[in-house]
Amino acid sequence: MGWQDKLFGGLRRLPFLAASPMAEAAALARADHHRHGRQPRVFDDPCALTLVNPAYRLLVRPRLGALAGRLSGFHRTFLAGAATTLVRSRYTEDLLATAARAQGLDQYVILGAGLDSFAWRRPPALDAVQVFEVDLPAVLADKTARARRAGLPTPQRRTPVPLDLSTPERLPAALRAAGFDAARPALFAWLGVAYYLAPEACSRLIAAVGQCAAPGSHFTLDVLAAGAFAQPRLPQLLARTRLMAHLFGESLPGGLLLEQLAPPLAQAGFDPAECLGPDALTARYLAGREDLREVLPHLHLMHALRPVP
């Protein structure tokens, strides 16, 4: 066991860490961008720092990447990971706003909600949207406790849905018990989660979403392309991201690849509407920026739509 495993093996057992350390890392990325990102921000989350554990808030002052990242050699990884977190959230919430305005869509299902703060910071135009946060029971309980300690108000339309996403066949029943209406369209967001599941579990989850999605529903998810693993060695950014997950006790097998995505989506009743790779995401959201320059290589963001007959 190397020094990194010994150090982080001890850290991840401390009680102040989140139930999901990688969910904590995503919230830190959003908090860091809110505090230090150049205007206009790619995605603004003023509640992220409130939900981040106080033990980690020092990492946002000075910048998360500028000190901790440079000292550990992970600076570029932090920034690319942060950019990935920001652009996929921006894309999905822009799509939600468009669907709410054009279709009257009022159900938003976040699969692997982590420390996502949409329920607290939603714009007035999305007040009517019911948010179903699906995640491990420990993650949701930790998040609710943090919000309470921080004095955040209880959101009117936030519904936690405790579920282990490695058992996706339970999703339809769990959502139904939480008040989800499978007869009405919804937006399902599955971001930053597929990498933590085996390919077969990913296909089963897509099938479960299909069982819940009425015509007119949307589905956003991010996956890696096969090129990420076709090389003798992983690209440095991906290799370091996988190492970071490992050091905090979470495996990162890679999940379902882009090239494997079409069949399970089709079987679940979804048609691809848009697929953006790293170059397209960088051009759309990061062009001309000096604080964030790239997303993770081989990453693709997919928007699928269940057509209306």
Helices and strands as residue ranges (DSSP letters): H 3-11, H 21-36, H 48-51, G 54-60, I 65-69, H 70-72, H 75-103, E 107-111, H 118-121, G 124-126, E 130-135, H 137-149, E 158-162, G 168-170, H 171-177, E 187-190, G 194-196, H 199-212, E 218-224, G 226-228, H 236-247, G 258-260, H 262-267, E 271-276, H 278-285, E 299-305
